[in-house]
Amino acid sequence: MTMRTWILVISATAAGFTAGVLAAPALRPQVEASSEDDAGPTKPLPVAAPALEVPAWADAHGTDVHGQWADLTIAGVVQRFRWIEAGTFVMGASDAEVDAAWRHFQRAMYEAPRSWFEAPQHLVTLTRGFWLADTPCTQQLWQAVMDDNPSHFQGMPNRPVEQVSWRDAVAFIDRAAGMSRSRAGLRLPREAEWEWACRAGATAALYTGPIEYQSYNVVPAVDAVAWFQGNSGQSTHEVKEKQANPWGLYDMFGNVWEWCDDRFGPYPAGQAVDPTGAPQGSQRVSRGGSWADSASSMYAGHRTGRPEGHRSPSWGFRLAIGPVPARSAGGAGSATGQGF
């Protein structure tokens, strides 16, 4: 005889507060750090437990093999978002991942010692789900909102916009918020949100598994999921041409670096709940690598920081929608649009 537990659920989602009696879903487990010798990623975790009410801002909404999606129209251009459920994961790169990449390519640690900017691995809990765009912001969407195109690589509207600084991304979000239905709470993702969404339940270097380096920039595992130095032809490419992760997100590796809201700084020494980055500093976090980077930059724990005004043909961003975690005292405001 099968026993089932029933619970009363009252939850806050993008659509507001909902209540109902539901079968108790399995909780996301706390995962443990892995090494590059792991056989591969853990089985992808389900994207959503109870079904979400249709968000007030959504022009269309549904469920597919990747989970729940919702479309938002901004200035006449449709951007698809994926629902990313709350959960717990190990954030940061393992020693095995970093050592394999940097030993193979004989790279110098030009930014800071490894122990400073990608370690320690630490347990992170995100207590609230959020929506994340399934692609980086495209040139088509940028031009519809801002009436210009700063990108170096043009000619294809579905290429990611680039040569945009963190400040430029904030200006775009502020303007786009007033053009979208219900003035949805557009913002940049937090760094922890970005890595959680990128990994999609995996603990290896890529969401498809560990990386085997064959020769310089001949790395089949990276080639399948990213436009990078070894296959890009030294330019960006249209979004959605590489394999999506299990949660339906494209171009999480390569094509363009993606700005996060957080200030760049050391990780916390212990477990973190809804982390918001360094309380102060002159740089903002970027994630994912780009068309100009070698395969050694394509792993989920890799991070870098750049000044808020930095522009480059390698830099773009991805939109998020959701409640903004409280920033620790002393920090500046986050990159958000109008209310959620």
C-alpha atoms as a printed R data frame, in Angstrom:
    type eleno elety resid chain resno      x      y       z
1   ATOM     1    CA   MET     A     1  0.000  0.000   0.000
2   ATOM     2    CA   THR     A     2  1.429  3.362  -1.027
3   ATOM     3    CA   MET     A     3  1.315  6.097   1.591
4   ATOM     4    CA   ARG     A     4  1.313  9.714   0.524
5   ATOM     5    CA   THR     A     5  1.765 12.801   2.664
6   ATOM     6    CA   TRP     A     6 -0.434 15.790   1.976
7   ATOM     7    CA   ILE     A     7  0.544 19.292   2.958
8   ATOM     8    CA   LEU     A     8 -0.965 22.761   2.807
9   ATOM     9    CA   VAL     A     9  1.232 24.971   0.673
10  ATOM    10    CA   ILE     A    10  1.226 28.749   0.751
11  ATOM    11    CA   SER     A    11  3.864 30.096  -1.587
12  ATOM    12    CA   ALA     A    12  5.044 33.291  -3.205
13  ATOM    13    CA   THR     A    13  5.733 33.084  -6.922
14  ATOM    14    CA   ALA     A    14  6.077 35.454  -9.830
15  ATOM    15    CA   ALA     A    15  2.301 35.513 -10.002
16  ATOM    16    CA   GLY     A    16  1.775 36.360  -6.339
17  ATOM    17    CA   PHE     A    17  0.684 34.246  -3.372
18  ATOM    18    CA   THR     A    18 -1.028 30.934  -3.989
19  ATOM    19    CA   ALA     A    19 -2.412 28.300  -1.655
20  ATOM    20    CA   GLY     A    20 -3.582 24.724  -2.019
21  ATOM    21    CA   VAL     A    21 -3.344 21.147  -0.831
22  ATOM    22    CA   LEU     A    22 -0.580 19.263  -2.597
23  ATOM    23    CA   ALA     A    23  1.239 15.995  -2.407
24  ATOM    24    CA   ALA     A    24  4.506 16.716  -0.639
25  ATOM    25    CA   PRO     A    25  7.275 16.993  -3.269
26  ATOM    26    CA   ALA     A    26 10.722 15.554  -2.762
27  ATOM    27    CA   LEU     A    27 13.094 18.165  -1.435
28  ATOM    28    CA   ARG     A    28 16.220 19.007  -3.373
29  ATOM    29    CA   PRO     A    29 19.094 17.257  -1.602
30  ATOM    30    CA   GLN     A    30 22.231 18.958  -0.470
31  ATOM    31    CA   VAL     A    31 24.885 17.836  -2.907
32  ATOM    32    CA   GLU     A    32 28.534 17.193  -2.192
33  ATOM    33    CA   ALA     A    33 31.556 18.533  -3.988
34  ATOM    34    CA   SER     A    34 32.874 16.373  -6.799
35  ATOM    35    CA   SER     A    35 36.174 16.005  -8.587
36  ATOM    36    CA   GLU     A    36 37.023 15.984 -12.276
37  ATOM    37    CA   ASP     A    37 37.276 12.189 -11.997
38  ATOM    38    CA   ASP     A    38 33.528 11.889 -11.393
39  ATOM    39    CA   ALA     A    39 31.683  9.825 -13.946
40  ATOM    40    CA   GLY     A    40 29.431 12.769 -14.746
41  ATOM    41    CA   PRO     A    41 26.731 15.037 -13.397
42  ATOM    42    CA   THR     A    42 24.125 13.965 -10.955
43  ATOM    43    CA   LYS     A    43 20.697 13.192 -12.360
44  ATOM    44    CA   PRO     A    44 19.122 16.577 -13.179
45  ATOM    45    CA   LEU     A    45 16.766 17.668 -10.441
46  ATOM    46    CA   PRO     A    46 13.189 18.608 -11.318
47  ATOM    47    CA   VAL     A    47 12.783 22.259 -12.163
48  ATOM    48    CA   ALA     A    48  9.570 22.780 -10.234
49  ATOM    49    CA   ALA     A    49  7.656 20.801  -7.643
50  ATOM    50    CA   PRO     A    50  4.133 22.256  -7.485
51  ATOM    51    CA   ALA     A    51  2.880 23.800 -10.732
52  ATOM    52    CA   LEU     A    52  3.161 27.576 -10.784
53  ATOM    53    CA   GLU     A    53  0.317 29.916 -11.414
54  ATOM    54    CA   VAL     A    54  0.749 31.806 -14.668
55  ATOM    55    CA   PRO     A    55  2.835 34.932 -13.924
56  ATOM    56    CA   ALA     A    56  0.944 38.195 -14.319
57  ATOM    57    CA   TRP     A    57  3.584 39.438 -16.755
58  ATOM    58    CA   ALA     A    58  3.533 36.379 -19.036
59  ATOM    59    CA   ASP     A    59  2.156 36.604 -22.566
60  ATOM    60    CA   ALA     A    60  2.399 32.806 -22.874
61  ATOM    61    CA   HIS     A    61  3.210 30.040 -20.405
62  ATOM    62    CA   GLY     A    62  3.690 26.293 -20.494
63  ATOM    63    CA   THR     A    63  5.676 23.217 -19.539
64  ATOM    64    CA   ASP     A    64  8.025 21.102 -21.651
65  ATOM    65    CA   VAL     A    65 10.793 18.550 -21.112
66  ATOM    66    CA   HIS     A    66 12.966 21.206 -19.450
67  ATOM    67    CA   GLY     A    67 10.325 22.446 -17.018
68  ATOM    68    CA   GLN     A    68  8.159 25.547 -16.889
69  ATOM    69    CA   TRP     A    69  8.580 28.495 -19.201
70  ATOM    70    CA   ALA     A    70  6.973 31.908 -19.635
71  ATOM    71    CA   ASP     A    71  7.290 34.447 -22.440
72  ATOM    72    CA   LEU     A    72  7.597 38.167 -21.796
73  ATOM    73    CA   THR     A    73  7.175 40.679 -24.616
74  ATOM    74    CA   ILE     A    74  9.414 43.740 -24.303
75  ATOM    75    CA   ALA     A    75  9.085 46.488 -26.916
76  ATOM    76    CA   GLY     A    76  7.564 43.962 -29.321
77  ATOM    77    CA   VAL     A    77 10.295 41.322 -28.870
78  ATOM    78    CA   VAL     A    78  9.551 38.047 -27.081
79  ATOM    79    CA   GLN     A    79 12.035 36.758 -24.500
80  ATOM    80    CA   ARG     A    80 11.486 33.307 -23.016
81  ATOM    81    CA   PHE     A    81 12.182 32.766 -19.316
82  ATOM    82    CA   ARG     A    82 12.664 29.493 -17.428
83  ATOM    83    CA   TRP     A    83 11.490 28.899 -13.882
84  ATOM    84    CA   ILE     A    84 14.443 28.017 -11.634
85  ATOM    85    CA   GLU     A    85 13.353 26.474  -8.359
86  ATOM    86    CA   ALA     A    86 15.008 27.192  -5.022
87  ATOM    87    CA   GLY     A    87 17.576 24.662  -3.810
88  ATOM    88    CA   THR     A    88 20.944 23.870  -2.251
89  ATOM    89    CA   PHE     A    89 24.205 23.190  -4.074
90  ATOM    90    CA   VAL     A    90 27.986 23.320  -3.759
91  ATOM    91    CA   MET     A    91 29.211 26.575  -5.295
92  ATOM    92    CA   GLY     A    92 32.704 27.136  -6.634
93  ATOM    93    CA   ALA     A    93 35.237 25.147  -8.622
94  ATOM    94    CA   SER     A    94 36.898 21.996  -7.361
95  ATOM    95    CA   ASP     A    95 40.693 21.762  -7.233
96  ATOM    96    CA   ALA     A    96 40.530 18.974  -9.827
97  ATOM    97    CA   GLU     A    97 38.591 21.126 -12.308
98  ATOM    98    CA   VAL     A    98 40.933 24.066 -12.026
99  ATOM    99    CA   ASP     A    99 44.124 22.049 -11.951
100 ATOM   100    CA   ALA     A   100 43.138 20.076 -15.059
101 ATOM   101    CA   ALA     A   101 42.265 23.186 -17.038
102 ATOM   102    CA   TRP     A   102 45.203 25.340 -16.039
103 ATOM   103    CA   ARG     A   103 47.788 22.561 -16.177
104 ATOM   104    CA   HIS     A   104 46.729 21.530 -19.677
105 ATOM   105    CA   PHE     A   105 46.870 25.056 -21.090
106 ATOM   106    CA   GLN     A   106 49.769 26.207 -18.882
107 ATOM   107    CA   ARG     A   107 47.902 29.362 -18.005
108 ATOM   108    CA   ALA     A   108 49.241 31.886 -15.540
109 ATOM   109    CA   MET     A   109 46.918 32.946 -12.749
110 ATOM   110    CA   TYR     A   110 46.750 36.516 -13.955
111 ATOM   111    CA   GLU     A   111 43.900 37.743 -11.788
112 ATOM   112    CA   ALA     A   112 44.573 36.454  -8.281
113 ATOM   113    CA   PRO     A   113 45.600 33.243  -6.511
114 ATOM   114    CA   ARG     A   114 43.205 30.375  -7.093
115 ATOM   115    CA   SER     A   115 42.398 30.210  -3.373
116 ATOM   116    CA   TRP     A   116 41.043 33.754  -3.555
117 ATOM   117    CA   PHE     A   117 38.644 33.949  -6.455
118 ATOM   118    CA   GLU     A   118 37.245 30.454  -7.071
119 ATOM   119    CA   ALA     A   119 37.545 28.844  -3.652
120 ATOM   120    CA   PRO     A   120 36.592 27.618  -1.216
121 ATOM   121    CA   GLN     A   121 33.804 25.410  -2.469
122 ATOM   122    CA   HIS     A   122 30.925 26.091  -0.123
123 ATOM   123    CA   LEU     A   123 27.323 25.094   0.381
124 ATOM   124    CA   VAL     A   124 24.786 27.645  -0.849
125 ATOM   125    CA   THR     A   125 21.040 27.629  -0.290
126 ATOM   126    CA   LEU     A   126 18.706 29.736  -2.409
127 ATOM   127    CA   THR     A   127 15.422 30.024  -0.554
128 ATOM   128    CA   ARG     A   128 13.404 31.531  -3.398
129 ATOM   129    CA   GLY     A   129 12.914 30.508  -6.989
130 ATOM   130    CA   PHE     A   130 13.265 32.955  -9.864
131 ATOM   131    CA   TRP     A   131 12.851 33.246 -13.616
132 ATOM   132    CA   LEU     A   132 15.926 33.352 -15.862
133 ATOM   133    CA   ALA     A   133 16.051 34.220 -19.563
134 ATOM   134    CA   ASP     A   134 16.831 31.165 -21.645
135 ATOM   135    CA   THR     A   135 19.405 33.131 -23.681
136 ATOM   136    CA   PRO     A   136 21.643 36.150 -23.278
137 ATOM   137    CA   CYS     A   137 20.013 39.435 -24.289
138 ATOM   138    CA   THR     A   138 20.031 39.578 -28.082
139 ATOM   139    CA   GLN     A   139 20.844 42.505 -30.327
140 ATOM   140    CA   GLN     A   140 17.233 42.474 -31.507
141 ATOM   141    CA   LEU     A   141 15.919 42.936 -27.969
142 ATOM   142    CA   TRP     A   142 18.531 45.561 -27.079
143 ATOM   143    CA   GLN     A   143 17.795 47.608 -30.199
144 ATOM   144    CA   ALA     A   144 14.031 47.463 -29.623
145 ATOM   145    CA   VAL     A   145 14.491 48.928 -26.139
146 ATOM   146    CA   MET     A   146 17.459 51.263 -26.541
147 ATOM   147    CA   ASP     A   147 17.099 52.226 -30.218
148 ATOM   148    CA   ASP     A   148 20.779 51.564 -30.915
149 ATOM   149    CA   ASN     A   149 23.180 48.651 -31.239
150 ATOM   150    CA   PRO     A   150 26.614 48.959 -29.627
151 ATOM   151    CA   SER     A   151 27.726 45.477 -30.717
152 ATOM   152    CA   HIS     A   152 30.971 44.887 -32.592
153 ATOM   153    CA   PHE     A   153 29.582 41.793 -34.340
154 ATOM   154    CA   GLN     A   154 26.396 42.799 -36.169
155 ATOM   155    CA   GLY     A   155 24.340 41.517 -39.087
156 ATOM   156    CA   MET     A   156 22.373 38.837 -37.215
157 ATOM   157    CA   PRO     A   157 19.651 40.052 -34.834
158 ATOM   158    CA   ASN     A   158 19.796 36.949 -32.653
159 ATOM   159    CA   ARG     A   159 23.447 37.335 -31.820
160 ATOM   160    CA   PRO     A   160 23.954 38.400 -28.197
161 ATOM   161    CA   VAL     A   161 24.391 42.097 -27.665
162 ATOM   162    CA   GLU     A   162 27.949 42.948 -26.571
163 ATOM   163    CA   GLN     A   163 30.140 45.913 -25.817
164 ATOM   164    CA   VAL     A   164 27.750 46.689 -22.974
165 ATOM   165    CA   SER     A   165 28.982 47.517 -19.498
166 ATOM   166    CA   TRP     A   166 27.314 46.598 -16.214
167 ATOM   167    CA   ARG     A   167 26.005 50.165 -16.085
168 ATOM   168    CA   ASP     A   168 24.660 49.827 -19.637
169 ATOM   169    CA   ALA     A   169 22.826 46.648 -18.621
170 ATOM   170    CA   VAL     A   170 21.287 48.493 -15.654
171 ATOM   171    CA   ALA     A   171 20.118 51.299 -17.950
172 ATOM   172    CA   PHE     A   172 18.580 48.746 -20.308
173 ATOM   173    CA   ILE     A   173 16.735 47.059 -17.439
174 ATOM   174    CA   ASP     A   174 15.374 50.362 -16.153
175 ATOM   175    CA   ARG     A   175 14.001 51.261 -19.574
176 ATOM   176    CA   ALA     A   176 12.749 47.753 -20.442
177 ATOM   177    CA   ALA     A   177 10.853 47.556 -17.158
178 ATOM   178    CA   GLY     A   178  8.573 50.347 -18.300
179 ATOM   179    CA   MET     A   179  7.952 48.704 -21.670
180 ATOM   180    CA   SER     A   180  7.009 45.219 -20.484
181 ATOM   181    CA   ARG     A   181  3.659 43.882 -19.405
182 ATOM   182    CA   SER     A   182  2.837 44.540 -15.750
183 ATOM   183    CA   ARG     A   183  6.237 46.240 -15.383
184 ATOM   184    CA   ALA     A   184  7.788 42.881 -14.512
185 ATOM   185    CA   GLY     A   185 10.623 42.882 -11.953
186 ATOM   186    CA   LEU     A   186 13.502 42.632 -14.399
187 ATOM   187    CA   ARG     A   187 17.006 42.466 -12.963
188 ATOM   188    CA   LEU     A   188 20.422 40.889 -13.396
189 ATOM   189    CA   PRO     A   189 20.870 37.475 -11.763
190 ATOM   190    CA   ARG     A   190 22.876 37.080  -8.580
191 ATOM   191    CA   GLU     A   191 26.096 35.130  -9.038
192 ATOM   192    CA   ALA     A   192 24.840 32.209  -6.939
193 ATOM   193    CA   GLU     A   193 21.627 32.123  -8.959
194 ATOM   194    CA   TRP     A   194 23.649 32.076 -12.168
195 ATOM   195    CA   GLU     A   195 25.827 29.142 -11.102
196 ATOM   196    CA   TRP     A   196 22.875 27.181  -9.666
197 ATOM   197    CA   ALA     A   197 20.981 27.621 -12.941
198 ATOM   198    CA   CYS     A   198 24.051 26.814 -15.051
199 ATOM   199    CA   ARG     A   199 24.797 23.572 -13.216
200 ATOM   200    CA   ALA     A   200 21.166 22.401 -13.423
201 ATOM   201    CA   GLY     A   201 21.795 19.706 -10.832
202 ATOM   202    CA   ALA     A   202 25.272 18.724 -12.066
203 ATOM   203    CA   THR     A   203 28.382 18.691  -9.896
204 ATOM   204    CA   ALA     A   204 30.988 18.264 -12.654
205 ATOM   205    CA   ALA     A   205 32.733 21.012 -14.616
206 ATOM   206    CA   LEU     A   206 29.970 21.130 -17.258
207 ATOM   207    CA   TYR     A   207 26.296 20.307 -16.993
208 ATOM   208    CA   THR     A   208 27.002 17.465 -19.435
209 ATOM   209    CA   GLY     A   209 29.787 15.987 -17.290
210 ATOM   210    CA   PRO     A   210 33.542 16.312 -16.755
211 ATOM   211    CA   ILE     A   211 35.929 17.736 -19.360
212 ATOM   212    CA   GLU     A   212 38.531 15.658 -21.194
213 ATOM   213    CA   TYR     A   213 41.173 17.898 -22.766
214 ATOM   214    CA   GLN     A   214 42.543 16.305 -25.958
215 ATOM   215    CA   SER     A   215 44.712 19.095 -27.328
216 ATOM   216    CA   TYR     A   216 44.721 22.867 -27.306
217 ATOM   217    CA   ASN     A   217 41.116 23.919 -27.897
218 ATOM   218    CA   VAL     A   218 40.134 20.449 -29.124
219 ATOM   219    CA   VAL     A   219 37.704 19.642 -26.362
220 ATOM   220    CA   PRO     A   220 34.561 17.830 -27.588
221 ATOM   221    CA   ALA     A   221 32.644 18.276 -24.326
222 ATOM   222    CA   VAL     A   222 33.062 22.056 -24.514
223 ATOM   223    CA   ASP     A   223 32.421 22.167 -28.256
224 ATOM   224    CA   ALA     A   224 28.951 20.710 -27.709
225 ATOM   225    CA   VAL     A   225 27.767 23.433 -25.342
226 ATOM   226    CA   ALA     A   226 29.782 26.598 -26.056
227 ATOM   227    CA   TRP     A   227 31.146 28.985 -28.648
228 ATOM   228    CA   PHE     A   228 34.746 29.463 -27.542
229 ATOM   229    CA   GLN     A   229 38.175 30.138 -28.997
230 ATOM   230    CA   GLY     A   230 38.379 26.674 -30.542
231 ATOM   231    CA   ASN     A   231 35.189 26.860 -32.640
232 ATOM   232    CA   SER     A   232 33.896 30.445 -32.744
233 ATOM   233    CA   GLY     A   233 35.844 31.726 -35.739
234 ATOM   234    CA   GLN     A   234 36.675 34.720 -33.529
235 ATOM   235    CA   SER     A   235 33.153 36.104 -33.320
236 ATOM   236    CA   THR     A   236 29.873 35.704 -31.498
237 ATOM   237    CA   HIS     A   237 27.139 33.452 -32.881
238 ATOM   238    CA   GLU     A   238 23.369 33.481 -32.791
239 ATOM   239    CA   VAL     A   239 21.904 32.195 -29.544
240 ATOM   240    CA   LYS     A   240 20.424 28.696 -29.173
241 ATOM   241    CA   GLU     A   241 22.864 27.046 -31.590
242 ATOM   242    CA   LYS     A   242 24.518 24.918 -28.885
243 ATOM   243    CA   GLN     A   243 23.083 22.289 -26.544
244 ATOM   244    CA   ALA     A   244 20.839 23.635 -23.792
245 ATOM   245    CA   ASN     A   245 21.287 22.506 -20.217
246 ATOM   246    CA   PRO     A   246 18.661 20.249 -18.570
247 ATOM   247    CA   TRP     A   247 16.719 23.284 -17.361
248 ATOM   248    CA   GLY     A   248 16.396 24.749 -20.879
249 ATOM   249    CA   LEU     A   249 19.093 27.443 -20.701
250 ATOM   250    CA   TYR     A   250 21.282 28.130 -23.740
251 ATOM   251    CA   ASP     A   251 24.741 29.711 -24.037
252 ATOM   252    CA   MET     A   252 25.567 29.477 -20.346
253 ATOM   253    CA   PHE     A   253 29.116 28.783 -21.499
254 ATOM   254    CA   GLY     A   254 30.846 30.832 -24.194
255 ATOM   255    CA   ASN     A   255 29.503 33.330 -26.726
256 ATOM   256    CA   VAL     A   256 29.605 36.277 -24.264
257 ATOM   257    CA   TRP     A   257 30.507 36.777 -20.640
258 ATOM   258    CA   GLU     A   258 27.401 37.577 -18.612
259 ATOM   259    CA   TRP     A   259 27.229 40.305 -15.986
260 ATOM   260    CA   CYS     A   260 25.840 39.396 -12.577
261 ATOM   261    CA   ASP     A   261 24.512 41.868 -10.040
262 ATOM   262    CA   ASP     A   262 27.091 41.023  -7.348
263 ATOM   263    CA   ARG     A   263 30.234 42.913  -6.531
264 ATOM   264    CA   PHE     A   264 33.341 40.795  -7.107
265 ATOM   265    CA   GLY     A   265 35.060 39.583  -3.941
266 ATOM   266    CA   PRO     A   266 36.070 36.535  -1.912
267 ATOM   267    CA   TYR     A   267 33.616 33.744  -1.274
268 ATOM   268    CA   PRO     A   268 32.382 33.222   2.298
269 ATOM   269    CA   ALA     A   269 34.304 30.668   4.340
270 ATOM   270    CA   GLY     A   270 31.217 28.692   5.319
271 ATOM   271    CA   GLN     A   271 27.690 27.922   4.244
272 ATOM   272    CA   ALA     A   272 25.720 30.798   2.700
273 ATOM   273    CA   VAL     A   273 22.001 31.468   2.368
274 ATOM   274    CA   ASP     A   274 20.867 33.756  -0.471
275 ATOM   275    CA   PRO     A   275 24.346 35.300  -0.889
276 ATOM   276    CA   THR     A   276 24.545 38.748  -2.478
277 ATOM   277    CA   GLY     A   277 28.253 39.074  -3.152
278 ATOM   278    CA   ALA     A   278 30.901 41.301  -1.638
279 ATOM   279    CA   PRO     A   279 29.534 44.243   0.396
280 ATOM   280    CA   GLN     A   280 31.784 46.691  -1.423
281 ATOM   281    CA   GLY     A   281 34.273 46.868  -4.275
282 ATOM   282    CA   SER     A   282 34.837 48.462  -7.670
283 ATOM   283    CA   GLN     A   283 34.183 45.398  -9.854
284 ATOM   284    CA   ARG     A   284 31.135 43.314 -10.750
285 ATOM   285    CA   VAL     A   285 31.050 39.571 -11.298
286 ATOM   286    CA   SER     A   286 30.938 38.068 -14.786
287 ATOM   287    CA   ARG     A   287 30.305 34.408 -15.589
288 ATOM   288    CA   GLY     A   288 30.362 31.912 -18.452
289 ATOM   289    CA   GLY     A   289 33.328 32.794 -20.642
290 ATOM   290    CA   SER     A   290 33.127 33.985 -24.249
291 ATOM   291    CA   TRP     A   291 33.896 33.312 -27.897
292 ATOM   292    CA   ALA     A   292 37.410 34.682 -27.316
293 ATOM   293    CA   ASP     A   293 38.319 32.432 -24.367
294 ATOM   294    CA   SER     A   294 40.014 29.053 -24.430
295 ATOM   295    CA   ALA     A   295 38.302 25.883 -23.276
296 ATOM   296    CA   SER     A   296 40.043 26.253 -19.937
297 ATOM   297    CA   SER     A   297 37.560 29.026 -19.056
298 ATOM   298    CA   MET     A   298 34.509 26.857 -19.716
299 ATOM   299    CA   TYR     A   299 33.584 25.333 -16.374
300 ATOM   300    CA   ALA     A   300 30.698 26.136 -14.068
301 ATOM   301    CA   GLY     A   301 32.803 27.463 -11.194
302 ATOM   302    CA   HIS     A   302 34.859 29.903 -13.276
303 ATOM   303    CA   ARG     A   303 34.391 33.587 -12.451
304 ATOM   304    CA   THR     A   304 35.971 36.934 -13.080
305 ATOM   305    CA   GLY     A   305 35.406 40.578 -12.170
306 ATOM   306    CA   ARG     A   306 35.479 43.769 -14.199
307 ATOM   307    CA   PRO     A   307 34.797 47.470 -13.468
308 ATOM   308    CA   GLU     A   308 31.183 48.576 -13.840
309 ATOM   309    CA   GLY     A   309 32.080 50.646 -16.922
310 ATOM   310    CA   HIS     A   310 33.980 47.876 -18.727
311 ATOM   311    CA   ARG     A   311 32.909 47.310 -22.343
312 ATOM   312    CA   SER     A   312 34.184 44.595 -24.658
313 ATOM   313    CA   PRO     A   313 33.010 42.561 -27.684
314 ATOM   314    CA   SER     A   314 33.121 39.615 -25.252
315 ATOM   315    CA   TRP     A   315 30.706 41.048 -22.648
316 ATOM   316    CA   GLY     A   316 26.898 40.812 -22.538
317 ATOM   317    CA   PHE     A   317 24.227 39.891 -19.997
318 ATOM   318    CA   ARG     A   318 21.134 37.778 -19.288
319 ATOM   319    CA   LEU     A   319 17.883 38.925 -17.697
320 ATOM   320    CA   ALA     A   320 16.259 37.542 -14.564
321 ATOM   321    CA   ILE     A   321 12.864 38.144 -12.965
322 ATOM   322    CA   GLY     A   322 12.194 37.581  -9.299
323 ATOM   323    CA   PRO     A   323 12.363 38.947  -5.775
324 ATOM   324    CA   VAL     A   324 15.695 40.566  -4.971
325 ATOM   325    CA   PRO     A   325 17.597 39.123  -1.978
326 ATOM   326    CA   ALA     A   326 18.442 41.736   0.639
327 ATOM   327    CA   ARG     A   327 21.925 43.168   0.169
328 ATOM   328    CA   SER     A   328 24.245 43.215   3.153
329 ATOM   329    CA   ALA     A   329 24.882 46.549   4.830
330 ATOM   330    CA   GLY     A   330 27.322 48.825   3.048
331 ATOM   331    CA   GLY     A   331 26.477 47.586  -0.447
332 ATOM   332    CA   ALA     A   332 25.078 49.584  -3.309
333 ATOM   333    CA   GLY     A   333 21.671 49.010  -4.792
334 ATOM   334    CA   SER     A   334 21.136 46.124  -7.167
335 ATOM   335    CA   ALA     A   335 20.340 46.234 -10.844
336 ATOM   336    CA   THR     A   336 16.563 45.956 -10.842
337 ATOM   337    CA   GLY     A   337 13.693 47.370 -12.782
338 ATOM   338    CA   GLN     A   338 10.251 48.245 -11.517
339 ATOM   339    CA   GLY     A   339  8.556 46.255  -8.762
340 ATOM   340    CA   PHE     A   340  8.025 42.514  -8.891
